[in-house]
Amino acid sequence: MAIAYSSANIIGIEPKPGNVYLIEERRPKVSYELFDQTMSGGFAGLVVTRDFPKKILSEKELSGCRVVWLTNLPGEGRINPTAIGILMGNIKTFIESNPKSAIVLDGLEYMSSVNTYDRMLQFMHQLRDIVVTHDSILFVPVDPRTLSPRELAMLERSMEPILPKGEVEPQDDALMNPEDEGVLKLLDVRPR
């Protein structure tokens, strides 16, 4: 069961070392708020992202943290998203050299699109093991609309899911139109 939080009371969440948090949100706002909260607690930070690093650094307060860009373009601070072994090695080295470390893995959907989902799930299980054994913290923002229910359930099984309040799915009661008792609202009628 996912924990629902609003962005306003995000300070009420205390990320604990040795945990992996799956934050189910369309844009990684809450993930970066939690990451910032952890960094202010003295943790060394690493951000792995699909977004251009200069954009991330200009929008978020990530001073003093390392940023790795998931891209096919060669260069410093960049990793090809299909080279998940190299990415794993970089994250592991960072965790081992920083006893108190926090990581944001913002790009799981992208990595799943260029690798097989099973390969990504194996990567996430290995990464989880490294995080847990080194008392680090990992934040994994993911847009649940990009994954099948089975894929999302498999991730939720191995991580602690957090569902920000604005991202909560409508309840069954919300499907009913109060003015027209017994008439259901159509939410999304496109074929899947």
C-alpha positions as CSV (number, residue, x, y, z in Angstrom):
1,M,0.0,0.0,0.0
2,A,1.4,3.4,-1.0
3,I,1.7,6.2,1.5
4,A,0.0,9.4,0.3
5,Y,1.5,12.8,1.2
6,S,0.9,16.3,0.1
7,S,3.8,18.4,-0.9
8,A,3.1,20.8,2.0
9,N,3.6,18.2,4.6
10,I,6.6,16.6,2.9
11,I,8.7,17.7,5.9
12,G,6.7,15.2,7.9
13,I,8.4,12.4,6.0
14,E,11.7,11.4,7.5
15,P,13.7,9.4,5.0
16,K,15.6,6.6,6.7
17,P,19.0,5.2,5.8
18,G,18.8,1.8,4.2
19,N,15.6,2.5,2.3
20,V,14.6,2.9,-1.3
21,Y,11.6,5.1,-1.9
22,L,9.5,4.8,-5.1
23,I,7.8,8.2,-5.5
24,E,4.9,7.9,-7.9
25,E,4.5,11.3,-9.4
26,R,4.3,12.8,-12.9
27,R,7.1,15.3,-12.4
28,P,9.8,14.7,-9.7
29,K,8.9,17.6,-7.4
30,V,8.4,15.6,-4.1
31,S,11.4,13.4,-4.9
32,Y,13.7,16.5,-5.0
33,E,12.1,17.9,-1.9
34,L,12.9,14.7,0.0
35,F,16.4,14.6,-1.5
36,D,17.0,18.3,-0.5
37,Q,15.7,17.5,3.0
38,T,18.1,14.6,3.2
39,M,21.1,16.6,1.9
40,S,20.4,19.2,4.6
41,G,20.8,16.4,7.1
42,G,24.5,16.0,6.1
43,F,24.2,13.4,3.3
44,A,26.3,13.5,0.2
45,G,24.2,13.7,-2.9
46,L,24.1,12.1,-6.3
47,V,21.5,12.8,-9.0
48,V,21.2,10.5,-12.0
49,T,18.8,12.2,-14.4
50,R,17.5,12.3,-18.0
51,D,17.2,16.1,-17.7
52,F,20.0,18.4,-18.9
53,P,22.2,19.0,-15.8
54,K,22.4,22.8,-16.2
55,K,18.6,22.9,-16.2
56,I,18.4,20.8,-13.0
57,L,21.0,22.9,-11.3
58,S,19.3,26.1,-12.2
59,E,15.9,24.9,-11.0
60,K,16.8,23.0,-7.9
61,E,19.1,23.8,-5.0
62,L,21.6,21.0,-5.6
63,S,24.9,22.7,-4.7
64,G,27.6,20.3,-3.7
65,C,26.0,17.3,-5.3
66,R,27.2,15.3,-8.2
67,V,24.9,15.1,-11.3
68,V,25.1,12.4,-13.9
69,W,23.3,12.9,-17.2
70,L,21.7,9.8,-18.9
71,T,22.4,10.5,-22.6
72,N,24.0,9.0,-25.7
73,L,26.3,12.0,-26.0
74,P,29.8,11.3,-24.9
75,G,31.4,13.5,-22.3
76,E,32.2,14.1,-18.6
77,G,29.4,13.4,-16.2
78,R,27.4,11.5,-18.9
79,I,26.4,7.8,-19.1
80,N,24.8,6.0,-21.9
81,P,21.4,4.7,-20.6
82,T,22.1,1.3,-22.0
83,A,25.4,1.0,-20.1
84,I,23.6,0.1,-16.8
85,G,26.7,-1.9,-15.6
86,I,28.8,1.3,-15.8
87,L,26.0,3.2,-14.1
88,M,25.8,0.6,-11.4
89,G,29.6,0.8,-10.9
90,N,29.5,4.6,-10.6
91,I,26.6,4.6,-8.1
92,K,28.3,1.8,-6.0
93,T,31.6,3.7,-6.0
94,F,29.8,6.9,-4.9
95,I,28.0,5.0,-2.1
96,E,31.1,3.3,-0.9
97,S,33.2,6.5,-0.8
98,N,30.4,8.5,1.0
99,P,29.2,6.7,4.2
100,K,26.1,9.0,4.3
101,S,24.8,9.1,0.8
102,A,21.5,9.9,-0.9
103,I,20.8,9.3,-4.6
104,V,18.0,10.4,-6.9
105,L,17.5,8.1,-9.9
106,D,15.3,10.3,-12.1
107,G,15.1,8.5,-15.5
108,L,13.8,5.0,-14.8
109,E,11.1,5.3,-17.4
110,Y,13.8,6.4,-20.0
111,M,16.1,3.6,-19.0
112,S,13.3,1.1,-19.3
113,S,12.5,2.3,-22.8
114,V,16.1,1.6,-24.0
115,N,16.6,-1.6,-22.1
116,T,14.2,-4.4,-21.4
117,Y,12.0,-4.0,-18.3
118,D,13.4,-7.3,-16.9
119,R,16.9,-6.0,-17.2
120,M,15.9,-2.7,-15.4
121,L,14.1,-4.7,-12.7
122,Q,17.3,-6.7,-12.1
123,F,19.3,-3.4,-12.0
124,M,16.9,-2.0,-9.5
125,H,17.1,-5.1,-7.3
126,Q,20.9,-5.0,-7.3
127,L,20.9,-1.2,-6.6
128,R,18.5,-1.7,-3.7
129,D,20.8,-4.3,-2.2
130,I,23.8,-1.9,-2.4
131,V,21.7,0.9,-0.8
132,V,20.4,-1.2,2.0
133,T,23.8,-2.8,2.9
134,H,25.5,0.7,3.0
135,D,22.7,2.5,4.9
136,S,22.2,4.9,2.0
137,I,18.9,6.4,0.8
138,L,17.6,6.1,-2.8
139,F,14.7,8.1,-4.3
140,V,13.2,6.8,-7.5
141,P,10.6,9.1,-9.0
142,V,8.4,7.3,-11.6
143,D,5.3,8.3,-13.5
144,P,3.0,5.4,-12.9
145,R,1.2,6.1,-16.3
146,T,4.4,4.9,-18.1
147,L,4.4,1.4,-16.6
148,S,1.9,-1.4,-16.8
149,P,0.1,-2.4,-13.5
150,R,2.3,-5.5,-13.3
151,E,5.6,-3.6,-13.8
152,L,4.5,-1.0,-11.2
153,A,3.5,-3.7,-8.7
154,M,6.9,-5.4,-9.1
155,L,8.7,-2.1,-8.3
156,E,6.4,-1.4,-5.3
157,R,7.1,-4.8,-3.9
158,S,10.8,-4.1,-3.6
159,M,10.6,-0.4,-2.6
160,E,8.7,1.8,-0.2
161,P,6.0,3.5,-2.4
162,I,5.1,7.1,-1.8
163,L,2.1,8.6,-3.6
164,P,2.1,12.4,-3.3
165,K,-1.4,13.7,-2.5
166,G,-1.9,15.5,-5.8
167,E,-1.1,12.2,-7.6
168,V,-3.7,10.0,-5.9
169,E,-6.0,8.2,-8.3
170,P,-9.7,8.9,-8.1
171,Q,-11.6,6.7,-5.7
172,D,-14.7,4.8,-6.7
173,D,-16.9,7.5,-5.1
174,A,-15.3,10.1,-7.5
175,L,-16.7,8.1,-10.4
176,M,-20.2,8.8,-9.4
177,N,-21.8,12.1,-10.4
178,P,-23.6,13.4,-7.3
179,E,-26.3,15.0,-9.4
180,D,-27.1,11.9,-11.4
181,E,-27.4,9.1,-9.0
182,G,-26.4,5.8,-10.6
183,V,-24.7,7.5,-13.6
184,L,-20.9,6.9,-13.9
185,K,-18.5,9.6,-15.1
186,L,-16.3,8.6,-18.1
187,L,-12.7,9.4,-17.2
188,D,-10.7,8.2,-20.2
189,V,-12.3,6.4,-23.0
190,R,-9.3,6.1,-25.3
191,P,-8.2,2.5,-26.2
192,R,-5.1,1.3,-24.4
